[in-house]
Amino acid sequence: MPPLYHFTVLPPKMPEAVAELQEINMLRGHFGGDLWYINPNQHSPMYVPRLLFGFQLLGKLRRAEAQLSLHHFYNPDAFAFPFLRWLKKPIIYAVSGGVAEGRLNAAFFNRMAAVAVPDERSLRRLQARGVTTGVQMRPGIDTMRFRHHPQPLTGELRLLMASAPWTEAQFASKGIDALLEAVARLPRLHLTFLWRGVLEEAMCARVKRLNLQDRVTVINRRVDVNAVLAEMHGAVALANRPGIMKAYPHSLLDALAAGKPVLVNRAIPMADYVAASGCGVVIEEVNAESVLEAVEKWSGQYAQVAETARTVGQRDFSQQQFINAYEKLYARLTSNK
C-alpha cells in the first residue's frame, strides 16, 4: 500500500518552485500515493489557526487509512498539530526547515513513528529535548539535470537567490532587504531573483526605490534553472531563523549540482555542511554588512570554493540516495503493521 503525503501550506501558484513539493513528488514518483493539502484557509470564510488544521479532513483521512501504509507529513517547523493524534497508521513528520532552539512538545513528537530532519543540528536538538524518534534524512535532487558552466570572477559578481517570500514580512526574514542594500553598496554585485508569482509588485517597487534596475533581475516565470545558473557565479540563501525555508534550500543544492559555490547564513542548518565541506562561505548575520563581508571573503576564495562545489554537489545530494533512505525507513515502520 502507498503512503499518503500531507503538506501544510496553501496550494501554491507555482508548485514546481516549492522545494518541499519537489521532494514530495520525487517520493510519489517512486512509491506512489496522493498528496493532501491540510491547510483549510483557501476556502474558509474566516482564518483558521494551525491548531485546527486537518480536522476538516479527519473523517476522510480515517476512512482512507484502510488503503495506506503510512502518513508522510511535511511542515517547515516542529509544530504539534493536534489532529495527527487521531490517525492510526504510522506517521513520519518531516520538519523540512529544521528544528529551532526553544520549547518543543517532546511527548507529541515521541508519538510519531519518526521525526525526519535533514541535518545533524536539528537531530541533536530533538535528542536534547528528549525526542527519541528523530532520524536524519539528507535531502536529494535530480543532480543529473545540471551541467557545470564555469564563470571566471573577473569583474561583476552574479548571484542567484531563488527562495522568494510568501509574505511581506519575509522580505526582512529571508534577507531580501539585506541583499538589496548590499547590492546598492557594492556596484559589482548583481542579483537574480527567481520569484513564485506572489509579491512581485512589492519586490519591483523596492528595486526601483533603490535604483537597482540595472543590477537586480526578477524572473517571475517558469525557467530552466540550469540555464540561469550557467550565467551565475553562485547562489545565496538567507533566513533569520530556522523554519522559514528548508534546512537545505533546494536552490543551493541546485547550485552545488551545477558546480557553483554558495553563500548561506548561520541560522540555516545547511551552514554547518557548507562550513565543513568548504563549498561556500557562511554569513554570520542577516544584514547588509555581514553579506558584504562574506561576499568579499567568498570572492577571495572563489577558485577553491568553486572546485569544492563541483565535487560535492553531484556526490552528496543525489536523488537515488534520498529515495533509498526513505525506502529503508518506510520498510522499517511498516514491517510489523
FIKE-836091 format. One record per residue (C-alpha): residue number from 0; x, y, z. Coordinates in steps of 0.1 Angstrom, whole numbers. Example, Ala and Ser with C-alpha at 12.3 -4.5 7.8 and 13.67 -1.06 7.14 Angstrom:
FIKE-836091
- i, x, y, z
- 0, 123, -45, 78
- 1, 137, -11, 71
***
This chain:
FIKE-836091
- i, x, y, z
- 0, 0, 0, 0
- 1, 13, 35, -7
- 2, 19, 64, 17
- 3, -3, 95, 19
- 4, 16, 127, 18
- 5, 4, 158, 37
- 6, 16, 194, 33
- 7, 6, 224, 55
- 8, 8, 253, 30
- 9, -19, 265, 7
- 10, -17, 251, -28
- 11, 9, 274, -45
- 12, 6, 292, -78
- 13, 39, 276, -90
- 14, 42, 243, -72
- 15, 73, 233, -92
- 16, 91, 262, -75
- 17, 84, 249, -39
- 18, 112, 227, -26
- 19, 90, 205, -4
- 20, 67, 197, -33
- 21, 97, 188, -54
- 22, 107, 164, -27
- 23, 72, 150, -22
- 24, 67, 145, -59
- 25, 101, 127, -61
- 26, 89, 103, -35
- 27, 55, 99, -51
- 28, 71, 91, -84
- 29, 88, 61, -67
- 30, 64, 50, -40
- 31, 30, 62, -54
- 32, 5, 78, -31
- 33, -16, 110, -31
- 34, -8, 145, -17
- 35, -34, 163, 5
- 36, -31, 199, 15
- 37, -43, 202, 51
- 38, -44, 240, 54
- 39, -82, 249, 52
- 40, -77, 286, 47
- 41, -81, 286, 9
- 42, -118, 280, 12
- 43, -126, 290, 48
- 44, -147, 322, 52
- 45, -126, 331, 83
- 46, -90, 325, 93
- 47, -83, 290, 107
- 48, -52, 288, 131
- 49, -27, 260, 128
- 50, -40, 242, 159
- 51, -72, 234, 139
- 52, -55, 223, 106
- 53, -65, 189, 95
- 54, -97, 185, 115
- 55, -118, 194, 84
- 56, -103, 163, 67
- 57, -102, 139, 97
- 58, -131, 118, 87
- 59, -118, 113, 51
- 60, -83, 106, 65
- 61, -96, 79, 89
- 62, -115, 63, 61
- 63, -86, 65, 37
- 64, -62, 47, 62
- 65, -75, 13, 52
- 66, -57, 18, 19
- 67, -25, 34, 32
- 68, 8, 21, 45
- 69, 17, 53, 65
- 70, 13, 91, 66
- 71, 43, 113, 55
- 72, 36, 147, 69
- 73, 56, 178, 57
- 74, 58, 210, 77
- 75, 86, 236, 79
- 76, 89, 238, 117
- 77, 83, 214, 146
- 78, 47, 224, 154
- 79, 25, 199, 172
- 80, -7, 196, 150
- 81, -34, 181, 173
- 82, -53, 162, 145
- 83, -23, 139, 139
- 84, -30, 123, 173
- 85, -63, 109, 158
- 86, -46, 90, 130
- 87, -39, 53, 134
- 88, -13, 45, 107
- 89, 24, 53, 114
- 90, 33, 90, 108
- 91, 66, 103, 96
- 92, 67, 140, 105
- 93, 93, 157, 82
- 94, 105, 190, 96
- 95, 117, 205, 64
- 96, 130, 238, 78
- 97, 150, 222, 107
- 98, 144, 224, 144
- 99, 149, 258, 161
- 100, 160, 264, 196
- 101, 133, 268, 223
- 102, 105, 248, 236
- 103, 93, 216, 218
- 104, 64, 192, 226
- 105, 85, 161, 231
- 106, 56, 140, 242
- 107, 38, 148, 209
- 108, 68, 140, 187
- 109, 76, 108, 205
- 110, 41, 96, 194
- 111, 53, 99, 158
- 112, 68, 68, 142
- 113, 97, 90, 130
- 114, 106, 127, 130
- 115, 127, 132, 99
- 116, 151, 161, 99
- 117, 176, 169, 71
- 118, 206, 180, 93
- 119, 226, 169, 123
- 120, 220, 202, 142
- 121, 182, 195, 142
- 122, 187, 159, 152
- 123, 208, 170, 182
- 124, 182, 195, 192
- 125, 155, 168, 191
- 126, 176, 144, 212
- 127, 185, 171, 237
- 128, 148, 177, 244
- 129, 140, 140, 249
- 130, 127, 131, 214
- 131, 137, 95, 207
- 132, 121, 92, 173
- 133, 143, 116, 153
- 134, 161, 104, 122
- 135, 183, 124, 98
- 136, 173, 122, 61
- 137, 197, 141, 39
- 138, 178, 157, 10
- 139, 183, 148, -26
- 140, 177, 163, -60
- 141, 179, 152, -96
- 142, 216, 162, -99
- 143, 218, 148, -135
- 144, 197, 178, -147
- 145, 226, 202, -141
- 146, 258, 208, -160
- 147, 288, 228, -150
- 148, 294, 261, -168
- 149, 323, 279, -152
- 150, 322, 317, -149
- 151, 355, 334, -143
- 152, 353, 360, -115
- 153, 370, 389, -132
- 154, 346, 419, -128
- 155, 310, 418, -118
- 156, 298, 391, -93
- 157, 264, 375, -102
- 158, 245, 356, -76
- 159, 212, 337, -78
- 160, 186, 340, -50
- 161, 157, 316, -55
- 162, 139, 315, -22
- 163, 112, 341, -27
- 164, 89, 353, 1
- 165, 54, 342, 7
- 166, 45, 373, 29
- 167, 56, 409, 31
- 168, 74, 401, 64
- 169, 96, 377, 47
- 170, 114, 404, 27
- 171, 132, 410, 60
- 172, 133, 375, 75
- 173, 145, 359, 42
- 174, 172, 386, 39
- 175, 159, 401, 6
- 176, 161, 436, 20
- 177, 196, 430, 33
- 178, 207, 417, -1
- 179, 192, 447, -20
- 180, 210, 470, 4
- 181, 243, 451, -2
- 182, 238, 455, -40
- 183, 232, 492, -35
- 184, 266, 494, -16
- 185, 287, 472, -39
- 186, 285, 482, -75
- 187, 300, 450, -89
- 188, 274, 428, -72
- 189, 244, 417, -94
- 190, 215, 396, -81
- 191, 189, 375, -100
- 192, 158, 365, -80
- 193, 136, 336, -91
- 194, 100, 346, -80
- 195, 69, 325, -72
- 196, 41, 345, -86
- 197, 33, 364, -54
- 198, 45, 399, -42
- 199, 62, 407, -75
- 200, 49, 444, -74
- 201, 63, 448, -38
- 202, 97, 435, -50
- 203, 99, 456, -81
- 204, 90, 487, -60
- 205, 119, 480, -37
- 206, 143, 476, -67
- 207, 130, 508, -83
- 208, 132, 528, -50
- 209, 169, 518, -46
- 210, 175, 525, -84
- 211, 189, 489, -89
- 212, 171, 480, -121
- 213, 204, 476, -140
- 214, 218, 452, -114
- 215, 188, 433, -100
- 216, 167, 409, -122
- 217, 134, 395, -110
- 218, 122, 364, -130
- 219, 86, 356, -123
- 220, 80, 328, -147
- 221, 90, 291, -152
- 222, 126, 289, -162
- 223, 153, 263, -168
- 224, 173, 267, -136
- 225, 203, 251, -151
- 226, 204, 277, -178
- 227, 201, 305, -152
- 228, 228, 290, -131
- 229, 251, 288, -161
- 230, 253, 326, -160
- 231, 259, 329, -123
- 232, 290, 327, -101
- 233, 270, 311, -72
- 234, 238, 312, -52
- 235, 227, 327, -19
- 236, 200, 319, 7
- 237, 193, 338, 39
- 238, 168, 333, 69
- 239, 169, 349, 103
- 240, 157, 317, 120
- 241, 151, 280, 111
- 242, 118, 270, 97
- 243, 114, 299, 73
- 244, 129, 278, 44
- 245, 141, 243, 40
- 246, 171, 234, 62
- 247, 189, 225, 29
- 248, 174, 250, 4
- 249, 169, 234, -29
- 250, 182, 265, -47
- 251, 216, 259, -30
- 252, 216, 222, -38
- 253, 208, 231, -74
- 254, 238, 255, -74
- 255, 261, 229, -60
- 256, 250, 203, -85
- 257, 259, 229, -112
- 258, 293, 234, -96
- 259, 285, 268, -82
- 260, 296, 277, -47
- 261, 271, 291, -22
- 262, 265, 317, 5
- 263, 243, 308, 34
- 264, 238, 323, 68
- 265, 243, 305, 101
- 266, 207, 302, 111
- 267, 200, 279, 82
- 268, 212, 244, 92
- 269, 229, 238, 59
- 270, 255, 263, 70
- 271, 271, 235, 91
- 272, 276, 215, 59
- 273, 289, 244, 39
- 274, 315, 253, 66
- 275, 326, 217, 70
- 276, 329, 209, 32
- 277, 342, 243, 21
- 278, 318, 246, -8
- 279, 310, 282, 1
- 280, 310, 308, 28
- 281, 288, 312, 59
- 282, 272, 347, 65
- 283, 271, 355, 102
- 284, 240, 378, 104
- 285, 211, 387, 81
- 286, 222, 423, 73
- 287, 240, 441, 45
- 288, 273, 444, 65
- 289, 275, 407, 70
- 290, 265, 399, 34
- 291, 292, 423, 21
- 292, 319, 408, 44
- 293, 310, 373, 33
- 294, 310, 383, -4
- 295, 345, 397, -1
- 296, 357, 365, 16
- 297, 339, 344, -9
- 298, 354, 363, -38
- 299, 389, 359, -24
- 300, 385, 321, -22
- 301, 364, 317, -53
- 302, 386, 293, -72
- 303, 388, 270, -42
- 304, 352, 270, -32
- 305, 341, 266, -68
- 306, 362, 235, -72
- 307, 348, 220, -39
- 308, 312, 228, -50
- 309, 318, 210, -82
- 310, 329, 179, -63
- 311, 303, 177, -35
- 312, 272, 188, -54
- 313, 270, 158, -76
- 314, 282, 134, -49
- 315, 263, 142, -17
- 316, 228, 151, -27
- 317, 217, 126, -53
- 318, 180, 117, -58
- 319, 188, 80, -55
- 320, 204, 82, -21
- 321, 174, 102, -9
- 322, 149, 76, -22
- 323, 170, 47, -8
- 324, 170, 62, 26
- 325, 132, 66, 27
- 326, 127, 31, 12
- 327, 145, 17, 43
- 328, 126, 39, 67
- 329, 92, 31, 51
- 330, 101, -6, 53
- 331, 111, -4, 89
- 332, 80, 14, 100
- 333, 56, -9, 82
- 334, 72, -43, 86
- 335, 51, -52, 117
- 336, 19, -35, 106
***
